[in-house]
Amino acid sequence: MEDFPWLSVLIAVPAVGALLVALLPRARESLVKQVALAVSLLVAAGTIAMASGFETGGPRFQFAERYWWIRQFGVHWAVGVDGVALVLILLSVILVPLVILASWNEADRSGGVGVPAKRSVNTYFALLLTMEAMMIGVFAATDVFLFYVFFEAMLIPAYFLIGSYGGAQRSYAAVKFLLYSLLGGLLMLVAVIWLYPLSAASPSEGGLGHGTFLFTELTRLDIDPTTAKWLFLAFFVAFAIKAPMVPVHTWLPDAAQQAPPGALVLIVGVLDKVGTFGMLRFCLELFPGAAEWATPVVLGFAVLSVIYGAVLAIGQVDLKRLVAYTSVSHFGFIVLGVFAMTSQAQSGAALYMVNHGFSTGAMFLLVGFMIVRRGSARIDDYGGVQKVAPVLAGTFLVAGLSSLSLPGLSPFVSEFLVFTGTFSRYRVPAVIATVGIVLAAIYILWMYQRTMGGPLRIPSGARDGGAALAGGSGGSPPQNDAVEAARDFPDLSGREKWVIGPIIAIIVVMGFFPQPVLNVIKPSVEQTLVRVDQRDPAPEIAGTAVENGARP
């Protein structure tokens, strides 16, 4: 099986499955959902089988394939995975079947709030499978031009999922998402095209003597420092928009508020990771000198994202916008770890990408379940949920605590590594970023208190005479139908438990036992540090550097 084209097959299966789902009779909605789920489970099983053969001590890019695609322009169909790409692909294929199962009864109404969808159930699940194919492709691509193709192609299913199945302002959110992403993609395209003549130049001029877009060959280029800075900026801006970082983050809260929760899990949980993944692989390794030059400014924007995202999260009145702003803050931590350029910080950043995908995925899924029940995403329309839906409230608490990086849950390990690795080289940014930890406790715990704790709250549409609380003291008592409306909030169903249960289990297990994932990530991170010519700072004791095991 060593020569089996694993990655090409894993990209092709969901793509073909999407076509099959789209062609099934629209009247057979159950069959459509079953086929989509079966395809996603097949992809997940195949990816796990492939991952079992990954050798942590082997070559960097494994399961590699390379075929000519456009020979005249040096473009290859070249795929392969290192440790970081592998864990992100695993994140993708685990989330997709859970998203399909979570969207089982919600695909025909936008965001669960009763707004009619523009397109069929077939199209919804076909778009999810198409997105899965694009996600595997973008993380597996080892040809920069092929990476760009997948980078841009991901916009298509995401745009239609927001614009066709979102809320009342879905068209605005979808267009804003598309315009921001296209701007970044255009800048990247200019830089990608620029790389071709640089590689085609003679070795005496710093080139390779032949035009190519292969990543491993482009890392051998000797690029003029000024040119490298411009290329770095083009790639970085594209990835910062995708990440998203402040100040190019504003598309995310609008998209989050309007997108259906299932699609939102993939957009924020996986697609946005392409931004930080691209920074780690392409910005640092293709342009190491320029990356070092830009590091102080990037760290400043990373810290700004951490604090700005957390502060805005505190003030949100919409659940989905609140979780979106928490992600802006979390991505700031990831970028901080990437550009700290220590093995601990970059390992933590790579692990953070995975942990954030599961943690935020759980938050968005549970918020989606709540919206379906109440028909509203406003925090003020909730309260006392733990009285009528204790399982939902309990899982929401675990997901929320993981978002604030509680010890024992998976994000804590990655955040700790980011802080430790950053502090060893850049103490001021690390210290300032710790404010984000305090703010995270505020926005998570306050949100939980307002939605899950307190007296049972009557939904705004059922309130009578201004009475807001079922059974609350003071004022005229609410009518019986209003009380019944408040209590009509069922706990998690069996299907919903199957959706959220595996994610909560992963969060807990990786919180106590992250080492297997770190073992896969670490060799890739170490090779990145070698490329950018960085070494971990020597530890200091009482102000004295300790090197080579010497004692102070």
C-alpha positions in Angstrom: 0.0 0.0 0.0 3.0 2.3 0.1 2.5 3.3 -3.6 -1.3 3.8 -3.2 -2.3 7.4 -4.1 -4.0 8.1 -0.8 -4.3 11.8 -1.0 -5.6 11.9 -4.6 -8.2 9.3 -3.7 -9.2 11.2 -0.5 -9.7 14.4 -2.5 -11.6 12.6 -5.3 -14.0 10.6 -3.1 -15.9 13.6 -1.5 -15.8 15.4 -4.9 -17.5 12.5 -6.6 -19.8 12.0 -3.6 -20.8 15.7 -4.0 -21.8 15.1 -7.6 -23.7 12.0 -6.7 -25.6 13.7 -3.9 -26.5 16.6 -6.2 -27.9 14.2 -8.8 -30.1 12.2 -6.4 -33.9 12.9 -6.7 -34.8 15.9 -4.6 -37.8 14.1 -3.2 -35.5 11.5 -1.6 -34.1 13.8 1.2 -33.4 10.9 3.5 -31.4 9.1 0.9 -29.5 12.3 0.1 -28.5 12.7 3.8 -27.6 9.0 4.1 -25.3 9.0 1.1 -23.6 12.3 2.2 -23.0 10.8 5.6 -21.7 7.5 4.2 -19.3 9.3 1.9 -17.9 11.5 4.7 -17.5 8.4 7.0 -15.7 6.6 4.2 -13.3 9.6 3.8 -12.7 9.7 7.5 -11.9 6.0 7.6 -9.6 6.3 4.7 -7.7 9.2 6.3 -7.3 7.4 9.6 -6.0 4.4 7.6 -3.5 6.6 5.8 -2.5 8.4 9.0 -1.7 5.1 10.7 1.1 4.7 8.2 2.7 8.1 8.9 6.3 7.8 10.2 7.3 10.5 12.7 10.9 9.8 12.0 10.5 9.5 8.2 10.8 12.0 5.4 9.0 15.3 5.9 6.4 14.9 3.1 4.9 11.4 3.1 2.3 9.8 0.9 3.7 12.1 -1.8 2.5 12.1 -5.4 3.8 14.2 -8.3 2.4 14.4 -11.8 2.7 17.0 -14.5 -0.4 19.2 -14.7 0.6 22.2 -16.9 4.1 21.3 -18.1 4.6 24.5 -20.0 4.3 26.5 -16.8 6.0 24.1 -14.5 2.8 23.3 -12.6 2.4 19.9 -11.0 -0.3 17.9 -9.3 1.9 17.5 -6.3 0.5 16.4 -2.9 2.0 15.2 0.3 1.6 15.7 4.0 3.9 16.6 6.9 2.9 16.4 10.5 1.1 19.7 10.6 -0.9 19.1 7.4 -1.8 15.6 8.5 -3.4 16.7 11.8 -5.3 19.4 10.0 -6.7 17.0 7.5 -7.7 14.7 10.3 -9.5 17.6 11.9 -11.3 18.2 8.7 -12.5 14.7 8.0 -13.6 14.2 11.6 -15.7 17.4 11.7 -17.5 16.9 8.3 -19.6 13.8 9.2 -20.5 15.4 12.5 -21.6 18.5 10.7 -23.7 16.5 8.3 -25.3 14.7 11.2 -25.9 18.0 13.0 -27.5 19.5 9.9 -29.8 16.5 9.4 -33.1 18.4 10.0 -31.8 22.0 9.5 -30.7 22.1 5.9 -34.0 23.3 4.6 -34.1 26.4 6.8 -31.4 29.0 7.1 -29.5 29.0 10.4 -32.3 27.2 12.1 -34.3 30.4 12.3 -37.1 29.6 9.8 -35.8 31.6 6.9 -36.4 29.6 3.7 -33.3 28.3 2.0 -32.7 29.4 -1.6 -31.5 26.0 -2.7 -32.3 22.3 -2.1 -31.2 19.9 0.5 -29.2 18.1 -2.2 -27.2 21.2 -2.8 -26.5 21.8 0.8 -24.9 18.4 1.4 -23.2 18.5 -2.0 -21.6 21.8 -1.0 -20.4 20.3 2.4 -18.7 17.4 0.6 -17.2 19.8 -2.0 -15.8 21.8 0.8 -14.3 18.7 2.3 -12.5 17.9 -0.9 -11.1 21.4 -1.1 -9.9 21.3 2.6 -8.0 18.1 2.1 -6.5 19.5 -1.1 -5.3 22.8 0.3 -3.5 21.1 3.2 -2.0 18.4 1.0 -0.8 20.6 -1.9 3.0 20.8 -2.2 2.9 22.8 -5.4 2.3 26.5 -4.6 0.2 27.0 -7.7 -2.0 24.0 -6.8 -2.2 25.3 -3.3 -3.5 28.6 -4.7 -6.1 26.8 -6.8 -7.5 25.0 -3.7 -7.2 28.2 -1.7 -9.5 30.1 -4.1 -11.7 27.1 -4.9 -12.7 26.8 -1.2 -14.5 30.1 -1.6 -17.1 28.6 -3.9 -18.9 26.2 -1.5 -18.4 28.6 1.4 -20.0 31.5 -0.5 -23.1 29.4 -1.5 -23.5 27.9 1.9 -23.6 31.4 3.5 -25.6 33.1 0.7 -28.1 30.3 0.1 -28.7 28.9 3.6 -27.9 31.9 5.9 -30.1 34.3 7.7 -32.0 37.4 6.7 -28.8 39.3 5.8 -27.1 36.3 4.1 -26.5 38.0 0.7 -24.6 40.9 2.4 -22.5 38.5 4.5 -21.7 36.2 1.6 -20.6 39.0 -0.7 -18.5 40.6 2.0 -16.8 37.3 2.7 -16.2 36.8 -1.0 -14.8 40.3 -1.6 -12.4 40.1 1.3 -11.2 36.6 0.3 -10.8 37.6 -3.4 -8.7 40.6 -2.4 -6.3 38.4 -0.5 -6.4 35.8 -3.3 -5.5 38.4 -5.9 -2.5 39.5 -3.9 -1.4 35.9 -3.5 -1.8 35.3 -7.2 0.5 38.1 -8.1 3.1 36.7 -5.7 2.7 33.2 -7.1 3.1 34.3 -10.6 6.2 36.3 -9.6 7.8 33.2 -8.2 7.9 31.5 -11.6 10.5 33.8 -13.3 12.5 33.9 -10.1 12.8 30.1 -10.2 13.5 30.1 -13.9 16.5 32.4 -13.5 20.0 30.9 -13.7 21.6 29.6 -10.5 24.1 32.5 -10.7 21.2 34.9 -10.4 19.7 33.0 -7.4 17.3 30.9 -9.4 17.0 27.2 -10.2 17.4 27.3 -13.9 13.9 26.0 -14.5 10.5 27.4 -13.8 8.7 25.5 -11.1 6.1 26.0 -8.3 7.1 23.0 -6.3 7.4 24.0 -2.6 10.6 22.0 -1.9 12.4 23.5 -4.8 11.2 27.1 -4.2 12.7 27.0 -0.7 16.1 26.8 -2.5 15.7 30.1 -4.2 18.0 33.0 -3.3 15.5 35.9 -3.5 16.6 39.5 -3.4 15.7 40.9 0.1 13.5 43.7 -1.2 11.6 41.3 -3.6 11.3 38.8 -0.8 9.6 41.4 1.5 7.0 42.3 -1.2 6.3 38.6 -1.8 6.0 38.0 1.9 3.6 40.8 2.4 1.4 39.6 -0.5 1.2 36.1 1.0 0.8 37.3 4.5 -2.1 39.7 3.8 -3.9 36.9 2.0 -3.4 34.6 5.0 -4.3 37.3 7.5 -7.6 37.8 5.8 -8.3 34.1 5.9 -7.1 33.7 9.5 -8.7 36.3 10.3 -6.5 38.9 12.0 -7.3 42.5 13.1 -7.9 44.7 11.1 -9.0 42.5 8.2 -11.3 40.4 10.3 -14.6 42.2 9.9 -16.0 39.7 7.4 -16.1 37.0 10.1 -18.7 38.3 12.6 -21.1 39.1 9.7 -20.6 35.7 8.1 -20.9 34.0 11.5 -24.2 35.7 12.3 -25.7 34.7 9.0 -24.2 31.3 8.1 -26.0 28.1 9.1 -24.2 26.6 12.1 -23.0 23.5 10.4 -21.3 25.4 7.6 -19.9 27.8 10.2 -18.2 25.0 12.0 -16.2 24.2 8.8 -15.6 27.9 7.9 -14.2 28.9 11.3 -13.0 25.5 12.5 -11.1 24.5 9.4 -11.1 26.9 6.5 -9.7 29.8 8.6 -6.8 27.5 9.6 -5.5 27.7 6.1 -4.4 31.3 7.0 -2.3 30.3 10.0 -1.1 27.1 8.2 0.0 29.2 5.2 1.9 31.6 7.5 3.7 28.7 9.1 4.6 26.9 5.9 4.8 29.5 3.1 5.5 32.8 4.7 8.3 31.5 7.0 9.9 28.9 4.7 9.7 30.7 1.3 10.8 34.1 2.7 12.7 33.5 5.9 14.6 36.8 5.8 11.4 38.8 5.2 9.6 36.9 7.9 12.3 37.8 10.4 12.1 41.5 9.2 8.3 41.6 9.7 8.1 39.7 13.0 7.9 42.6 15.4 5.0 44.2 13.5 3.2 40.8 13.1 3.6 40.1 16.8 2.0 43.5 17.5 -1.0 42.7 15.4 -1.3 39.3 16.9 -1.5 40.8 20.4 -4.0 43.3 19.2 -6.1 40.5 17.8 -6.0 38.7 21.1 -7.2 41.6 23.1 -9.5 43.3 20.6 -11.3 40.1 19.8 -11.8 39.3 23.4 -13.1 42.8 24.3 -15.6 42.8 21.5 -16.7 39.3 22.4 -17.7 40.6 25.9 -20.0 43.2 24.4 -21.9 41.0 22.0 -25.6 40.3 22.3 -25.7 37.6 19.5 -24.4 34.2 20.4 -22.8 33.5 17.0 -21.1 36.9 16.8 -19.7 36.3 20.3 -18.2 33.0 19.4 -16.8 34.5 16.1 -15.0 37.3 18.1 -13.6 34.7 20.5 -12.1 33.1 17.4 -10.4 36.4 16.4 -8.8 36.4 19.8 -7.7 32.7 19.5 -6.2 33.2 16.0 -4.1 36.0 17.6 -2.6 33.4 19.9 -1.9 31.1 17.0 -0.1 33.8 15.0 1.8 34.8 18.1 3.1 31.2 18.4 3.9 31.0 14.7 6.1 34.1 14.6 7.7 33.6 18.0 9.9 31.1 16.1 10.6 28.7 18.9 9.9 25.0 18.8 7.5 25.2 21.8 5.6 28.2 20.4 5.2 26.8 16.9 4.3 23.3 18.2 1.7 25.0 20.4 0.4 27.1 17.5 0.0 24.0 15.3 -1.7 22.1 18.1 -3.9 25.2 18.8 -5.2 25.0 15.2 -6.5 21.5 15.9 -7.8 22.3 19.4 -9.5 25.5 18.3 -11.3 23.5 15.5 -12.8 21.1 18.0 -13.5 23.7 20.7 -15.1 26.3 18.5 -16.8 23.6 16.5 -18.5 22.4 19.7 -19.5 25.9 20.6 -21.1 26.7 17.2 -22.9 23.3 17.0 -24.4 23.8 20.5 -25.4 27.4 19.7 -27.0 26.0 16.5 -29.0 23.5 18.6 -30.2 26.3 20.9 -31.2 28.5 17.9 -33.3 25.7 16.4 -35.2 25.4 19.7 -35.7 29.0 20.4 -35.6 30.5 16.9 -33.2 33.3 18.1 -29.5 33.8 18.5 -29.9 36.7 21.0 -28.5 36.1 24.4 -31.4 37.9 26.0 -33.8 35.3 24.7 -32.2 32.6 26.9 -31.9 31.9 30.5 -32.5 29.0 32.8 -31.7 26.5 30.1 -29.9 24.2 32.6 -33.3 23.7 34.3 -35.0 22.2 31.3 -32.0 20.9 29.2 -29.2 19.9 31.7 -27.3 17.8 29.1 -27.2 20.6 26.7 -26.1 23.0 29.4 -23.5 20.6 30.7 -21.9 20.1 27.2 -22.1 23.9 26.6 -20.2 24.4 29.8 -17.4 22.0 28.8 -17.2 23.6 25.4 -17.1 27.1 26.9 -14.4 26.1 29.5 -12.3 24.6 26.7 -12.6 27.9 24.8 -11.1 29.8 27.9 -8.4 27.1 28.0 -9.2 25.5 31.3 -6.5 23.0 32.5 -7.5 19.5 31.7 -9.1 20.5 28.4 -7.1 20.4 25.1 -6.8 24.2 24.3 -4.9 24.7 27.6 -1.9 22.6 26.4 -1.6 24.5 23.2 -2.0 27.9 24.8 0.5 27.1 27.5 3.1 26.1 24.9 2.5 29.3 22.9 3.0 31.4 26.0 6.0 29.5 27.2 7.7 29.5 23.8 6.9 33.2 23.1 8.0 34.3 26.6 11.5 32.8 26.0 12.1 35.1 23.1 9.6 37.9 23.2 8.6 38.6 26.7 6.6 41.9 26.3 4.1 40.5 23.7 3.7 37.3 25.8 3.0 39.3 28.9 0.5 41.6 27.2 -1.3 38.7 25.6 -2.0 37.1 29.0 -4.7 39.8 29.3 -6.6 37.7 26.8 -6.8 34.8 29.3 -8.6 37.0 31.8 -11.0 38.5 29.2 -11.8 34.9 28.0 -13.0 34.0 31.4 -15.2 37.0 31.4 -16.9 36.5 28.1 -17.4 32.8 28.5 -18.6 32.7 32.1 -20.8 35.7 31.6 -22.4 34.2 28.5 -23.0 30.9 30.3 -24.5 32.7 33.3 -26.9 34.7 31.0 -28.0 31.7 28.9 -27.9 28.7 31.1 -28.3 30.1 34.6 -30.9 32.1 36.4 -34.7 31.9 36.1 -36.3 30.4 33.0 -36.7 33.2 30.4 -39.7 33.6 28.1 -38.8 34.1 24.4 -39.4 37.6 23.3 -42.2 36.5 20.9 -44.1 34.9 23.7 -43.8 37.6 26.3 -47.0 39.1 27.6 -47.3 42.6 28.9 -43.5 42.9 29.2 -43.1 40.0 31.6 -39.7 38.5 30.9 -39.2 35.7 33.4 -41.3 32.6 33.8 -42.3 32.5 37.4 -40.2 35.7 38.2 -41.2 37.9 41.1 -42.8 41.3 40.6 -45.1 42.6 37.9 -48.0 40.7 36.5 -47.4 36.9 36.1 -46.8 35.6 32.6 -49.7 33.9 30.8 -49.7 30.1 30.7 -48.9 29.9 27.0 -45.8 32.1 27.6 -44.6 29.8 30.4 -45.2 26.8 28.2 -43.2 28.5 25.4 -40.3 29.0 27.8 -40.4 25.4 29.0 -40.6 24.1 25.4 -36.9 23.7 25.2 -36.1 20.0 24.8 -32.7 18.6 25.9 -30.3 17.1 23.4 -31.7 14.4 21.2 -30.0 11.1 20.5 -28.7 12.4 17.2 -27.4 15.6 18.8 -25.6 13.6 21.4 -23.8 11.6 18.7 -22.7 14.9 17.2 -21.4 16.6 20.3 -20.3 13.5 22.2 -17.2 12.7 20.1 -16.0 16.3 20.1 -16.3 16.6 23.9 -14.4 13.3 24.2 -11.6 14.5 22.0 -11.3 17.8 23.9 -11.0 15.9 27.2 -8.6 13.1 26.0 -6.3 15.6 24.2 -6.3 17.7 27.4 -4.7 15.0 29.3 -2.8 13.1 26.6 -1.7 15.5 23.8 1.7 13.8 23.3 0.8 11.6 20.3 -0.3 14.7 18.3 2.7 16.7 19.4 5.0 13.9 18.3 3.5 14.1 14.8 3.7 17.9 14.7 7.2 18.4 16.2 9.4 17.2 13.3 7.7 19.5 10.8 8.1 22.4 13.2 11.8 21.7 13.7 12.4 21.6 9.9 10.6 25.0 9.7 12.9 26.4 12.3 16.0 25.1 10.4 14.8 26.8 7.2 14.3 30.2 9.0 17.7 29.7 10.7 16.2 30.0 14.2 17.1 28.1 17.4 15.4 27.9 20.7 16.9 30.5 23.2 19.0 29.0 25.9 17.2 28.8 29.2 18.2 31.3 31.8 18.7 30.9 35.5 19.2 34.1 37.6 19.9 36.0 34.4 22.6 33.6 33.2 22.1 31.6 30.0 22.6 27.9 30.4 24.0 26.1 27.3 25.0 22.6 26.6 23.9 21.4 30.0 26.4 23.7 31.9 25.4 24.8 35.4 25.4 28.4 36.4 
